[in-house]
Amino acid sequence: MTAGDLLAFRAGGERFAIPLERVREAARPRRITPLPGAPPWWSGVALIRGEALGIVDVAAAVGLPPSPPRLSSLVVVLRGCDHALLVDAIDGVEPFPAGPVTPPPPGRGALLGVVVQDEGALSLFDVDRFGAKGET
């Protein structure tokens, strides 16, 4: 991940970020339809502006408990991907942190790295890790 603006968000009680250039929009799908037999990080499929997108649960993708189903789920729709990210909240746009990027902790394969800041850790989420069928 290179320097530039990031979209910071929360999932599973932790802070994450992705490159702002990869974000198309934030949306609240009417429904996320579960996919039987899918991995735990693959929440299902949702229609967003008439487009069927796979929904990756960020919390589950990094080894945290999966996000509980909600009536007003929030997703970040990505450019150049056929999936969106299920998040708890969006913190906003931030510049790339000045601190060093360290490797992710063991078992957090969906992360590119972690930056420790005064206000806590910011985990850099790998938006390209998940394909159309949820494979890693």
ABEGO torsion letter per residue (X at the ends): XBBEBBBBBBBGGBBBBBBAAABABBBBBABBBBBBGBBAABAEBBBBGGBBBBBBBAAAAAGBBBBBBBABBBBBBBBGBABBBBBABBAEBBBBBABBBBBBBBGBAABAEBBBBAAEBBBBBBAAABBAAGBX
